[in-house]
Amino acid sequence: MLSTADPTPGARFRAALAEERPLQIVGTINAYTALLATQAGYRALYLSGAGVANASRGLPDLGLTTLEDVLIDVRRITAATRVPLLADADTAWEDPARTVREMIAAGAAAIHIEDQVEAKRCGHRPGKQLVSPEEMIERVGAAVAAKTDPQFVVMARTDALAVEGMDAALARARRYVEAGADMIFAEACTELAQYEAFTRALGVPVLANITEFGKTPLFTVDQLRGAGAAMVLYPLSAFRAMNAAAVTVYRTIRADGTQRAVVDRMQTREQLYETLDYLAAERELDRLSQL
């Protein structure tokens, strides 16, 4: 039996939520960015399904990635840091029970599953199609029943606001909670009052997804706290910044024939080594080679 000194990832996620309201959850696309986020002081991390599709597979976020694609990145991130990880499980790949078991085994603390059809769309794009409330309730129920760690978090995401309107979104969210969802992900809200409606109507924590260039304004932590949001998610902020920087560097080197003009924008070798604790690992390698 696990002792209180060795809490599960799910227990660590719940503890972080109890200690910080709203809990800032920042997106990481790989183990190294997870280390950077950990060192910046975040108490919870996120692996985006879009991030897996875009960064790991070079694909659009249209339901083209598999459970194993996501698990590969989950395992790498959770091996690099003990900060609890919320993973995007899309629609659970038609097998919510297996998805939960595999995510727990990979070290994830929490997942969210959504009420879109299998051929899903980005939550901030038009053309989303939803499964029936009954089908989503089956997904949630199967996921909750499959928990091998009772502290593991099953979060239900609803995309209904943009498709069916506020009343239907709230009705769906209530039914998902009744089916056992630990928390609710209210996608594509456009007003603080909408978050307030979710938090008033539900007896579980509500997540606000503050993604750039989408339908949701870039509300501040203070604004979202006032609206009752328990979690604030920044799914791909660093990834977008990294991509923009990479484009600048690639184009500059191609045009100038040297990287001199962009060296001051780069992380130094010393900073890289500090993040990785490289010198300590090097000393240990030297020690072992002398045995």
C-alpha positions as a printed Julia matrix, in Angstrom:
291×3 Matrix{Float64}:
   0.0    0.0     0.0
   1.26   3.5    -0.84
   2.17   5.63    2.17
   1.34   9.29    2.58
   5.0    9.95    1.81
   4.55   8.42   -1.64
   1.35   9.89   -3.08
   0.18   8.8    -6.5
   0.25  11.23   -9.43
  -3.5   11.65   -9.07
  -3.11  12.51   -5.4
  -0.39  15.03   -6.25
  -2.68  16.67   -8.81
  -5.49  16.96   -6.27
  -3.08  18.35   -3.67
  -1.88  20.99   -6.13
  -5.48  21.97   -6.83
  -6.13  22.32   -3.1
  -3.05  24.52   -2.64
  -3.45  26.89   -5.62
  -6.74  28.35   -6.83
  -7.03  28.64   -9.65
  -4.34  26.08  -10.44
  -2.23  27.17  -13.41
  -1.62  24.19  -15.7
   0.94  24.8   -18.42
   1.4   22.85  -21.64
   4.59  20.86  -22.27
   5.33  19.06  -25.53
   8.18  16.85  -24.34
  10.3   15.94  -21.33
  12.65  18.9   -21.68
   9.9   21.53  -21.74
   8.4   19.72  -18.74
  11.69  20.33  -16.9
  11.62  24.0   -17.87
   8.05  24.36  -16.61
   8.9   22.52  -13.4
  11.83  24.86  -12.77
   9.56  27.86  -13.43
   7.44  26.75  -10.47
   4.3   25.25  -12.04
   2.48  22.73   -9.86
   0.75  20.93  -12.72
   1.65  20.19  -16.34
  -0.36  19.39  -19.44
   0.14  17.3   -22.55
  -2.09  18.54  -25.36
  -3.5   16.2   -27.98
  -2.85  18.94  -30.51
   0.7   19.15  -29.2
   1.23  15.42  -29.73
  -0.25  15.63  -33.22
   1.66  18.77  -34.22
   5.0   18.38  -32.43
   5.48  14.62  -32.26
   3.76  13.55  -35.46
   3.68  16.66  -37.69
  -0.07  16.2   -38.14
  -3.11  18.47  -37.75
  -5.26  17.96  -34.66
  -8.07  16.04  -36.35
  -8.18  12.8   -34.39
  -5.32  11.26  -36.35
  -3.12  10.31  -33.4
  -3.43   7.1   -31.4
  -3.45   6.27  -27.72
   0.11   4.96  -28.04
   1.24   8.23  -29.63
   0.09  10.06  -26.51
   1.4    7.43  -24.1
   4.92   7.72  -25.52
   5.03  11.4   -24.59
   3.28  10.82  -21.25
   5.89   8.26  -20.22
   8.76  10.54  -21.17
   7.35  13.54  -19.32
   6.43  11.64  -16.15
   9.88  10.03  -16.07
  11.47  13.49  -16.12
   9.46  15.23  -13.37
   7.16  14.44  -10.45
   4.97  17.44  -11.17
   1.56  15.88  -11.96
   0.52  15.66  -15.59
  -2.95  16.18  -17.07
  -3.14  14.43  -20.44
  -5.51  15.09  -23.32
  -7.21  11.78  -24.12
  -9.36  13.17  -26.95
 -12.43  10.92  -27.27
 -10.69   7.99  -25.52
 -10.18   6.1   -28.79
 -13.42   4.13  -28.39
 -12.01   2.38  -25.31
 -12.17   4.62  -22.23
 -11.39   1.78  -19.81
  -8.16   0.84  -21.57
  -7.26   4.51  -21.92
  -7.53   5.06  -18.16
  -5.58   1.92  -17.28
  -2.79   2.76  -19.73
  -2.6    6.41  -18.64
  -2.3    5.43  -14.98
   0.4    2.89  -15.84
   2.27   5.58  -17.82
   2.31   7.91  -14.82
  -0.37  10.44  -15.76
  -2.24  12.1   -12.91
  -5.38  12.99  -14.86
  -6.99  12.86  -18.29
  -9.8   14.68  -19.99
 -12.11  13.05  -22.49
 -14.48  14.98  -24.71
 -17.97  14.68  -26.13
 -17.07  15.1   -29.79
 -17.35  12.36  -32.4
 -14.26  10.25  -33.08
 -13.22  12.39  -36.07
 -12.84  15.37  -33.76
 -11.98  19.0   -34.45
 -10.0   21.53  -32.5
 -12.28  22.93  -29.81
 -11.92  26.45  -31.23
 -12.67  25.54  -34.85
 -16.05  25.42  -36.61
 -17.67  22.18  -37.71
 -17.56  20.31  -34.41
 -19.96  17.4   -34.06
 -20.99  15.92  -30.74
 -21.98  12.45  -29.67
 -25.24  12.13  -27.78
 -25.19  12.84  -24.05
 -25.88   9.15  -23.48
 -22.82   8.08  -25.45
 -20.6   10.51  -23.55
 -22.04   9.29  -20.26
 -21.01   5.77  -21.28
 -17.48   7.05  -21.98
 -17.29   8.74  -18.59
 -18.74   5.78  -16.73
 -16.36   3.32  -18.36
 -13.38   5.58  -17.65
 -14.29   6.05  -13.98
 -14.96   2.34  -13.46
 -11.52   1.47  -14.85
  -9.55   3.52  -12.3
  -6.9    1.44  -10.56
  -6.04   4.51   -8.47
  -9.06   6.2    -6.89
  -7.17   9.51   -6.84
  -6.67   9.5   -10.62
  -8.73  12.31  -12.15
 -11.2   11.74  -14.95
 -12.2   15.12  -16.33
 -15.06  15.44  -18.82
 -14.73  18.08  -21.5
 -17.82  19.43  -23.19
 -17.71  21.23  -26.53
 -21.46  21.79  -26.43
 -21.39  25.53  -25.76
 -20.3   26.39  -29.3
 -22.55  23.74  -30.88
 -25.75  23.56  -28.81
 -25.67  26.65  -26.58
 -25.28  27.34  -22.88
 -28.31  25.52  -21.53
 -27.42  22.31  -23.34
 -23.77  22.59  -22.29
 -24.77  22.93  -18.63
 -27.24  20.04  -18.9
 -24.55  17.83  -20.42
 -21.99  18.82  -17.78
 -24.41  18.0   -14.97
 -25.03  14.55  -16.42
 -21.3   13.92  -16.85
 -20.76  14.74  -13.18
 -23.61  12.41  -12.23
 -21.84   9.71  -14.28
 -18.74  10.13  -12.14
 -16.61  12.82  -13.77
 -14.31  14.33  -11.16
 -13.97  17.68  -12.92
 -15.36  19.53  -15.95
 -13.49  21.16  -18.84
 -15.73  23.9   -20.25
 -14.41  24.44  -23.77
 -14.57  27.61  -25.88
 -16.23  29.94  -23.39
 -16.3   33.53  -24.63
 -17.4   35.37  -21.48
 -16.54  35.22  -17.79
 -20.24  34.89  -17.08
 -20.22  31.54  -18.84
 -17.56  30.21  -16.47
 -19.62  31.57  -13.59
 -22.63  29.63  -14.87
 -20.65  26.4   -15.0
 -19.16  26.86  -11.54
 -22.54  27.74  -10.01
 -24.28  24.78  -11.61
 -21.73  22.09  -10.81
 -20.31  20.78   -7.57
 -16.91  19.9    -9.04
 -13.86  21.91  -10.15
 -14.14  23.61  -13.56
 -11.23  24.17  -15.94
 -10.87  27.24  -18.15
  -8.87  26.72  -21.33
  -7.03  29.96  -22.12
  -5.55  29.11  -25.49
  -4.22  31.8   -27.8
  -5.9   32.77  -31.08
  -9.12  30.95  -30.2
 -12.63  31.86  -29.12
 -11.76  32.5   -25.48
 -10.31  35.91  -24.51
  -7.02  35.87  -22.61
  -8.62  36.24  -19.21
  -6.27  36.72  -16.25
  -5.93  34.43  -13.25
  -7.63  37.06  -11.09
 -10.57  37.35  -13.48
 -11.01  33.58  -13.63
 -10.71  33.27   -9.86
 -13.55  35.75   -9.6
 -15.6   33.63  -12.0
 -15.02  30.54   -9.85
 -12.69  28.63  -12.17
 -10.59  26.07  -10.29
  -8.0   25.54  -13.04
  -6.52  27.68  -15.81
  -4.97  25.85  -18.75
  -2.35  27.27  -21.14
  -2.09  24.31  -23.52
   0.42  25.37  -26.19
   1.74  28.82  -25.25
   5.42  27.85  -25.09
   5.09  25.66  -28.19
   3.79  28.58  -30.24
   6.62  30.8   -29.0
   9.2   28.1   -29.75
   7.85  27.68  -33.26
   8.02  31.42  -33.98
  11.59  31.55  -32.69
  12.57  28.52  -34.77
  11.21  30.11  -37.95
  13.27  33.24  -37.3
  16.45  31.25  -36.67
  16.02  28.99  -39.69
  15.33  31.9   -42.03
  18.19  33.98  -40.65
  20.78  31.22  -41.03
  19.53  30.47  -44.54
  19.68  34.12  -45.58
  22.88  35.18  -43.78
  24.92  32.03  -43.97
  25.62  32.35  -40.23
  23.69  32.3   -36.97
  25.49  35.33  -35.52
  22.44  37.62  -35.76
  20.28  35.31  -33.65
  22.72  33.86  -31.12
  21.49  36.31  -28.47
  18.01  34.76  -28.76
  19.29  31.27  -27.97
  19.5   29.39  -24.71
  23.19  29.07  -23.84
  24.99  25.79  -23.41
  25.38  26.59  -19.71
  21.63  27.14  -19.32
  20.91  23.86  -21.07
  23.35  22.02  -18.81
  21.83  23.61  -15.71
  18.33  22.47  -16.66
  19.53  18.91  -17.27
  21.96  18.81  -14.31
  24.41  17.76  -16.99
  27.63  18.33  -15.06
  26.53  16.1   -12.18
  25.64  13.35  -14.65
  29.03  13.79  -16.32
  30.85  13.5   -12.98
  28.93  10.33  -12.16
  29.86   8.88  -15.54
  33.5    9.67  -14.85
  33.28   8.05  -11.42
  31.76   4.87  -12.8
  34.39   4.67  -15.54
  37.12   4.59  -12.86
  35.65   1.67  -10.93
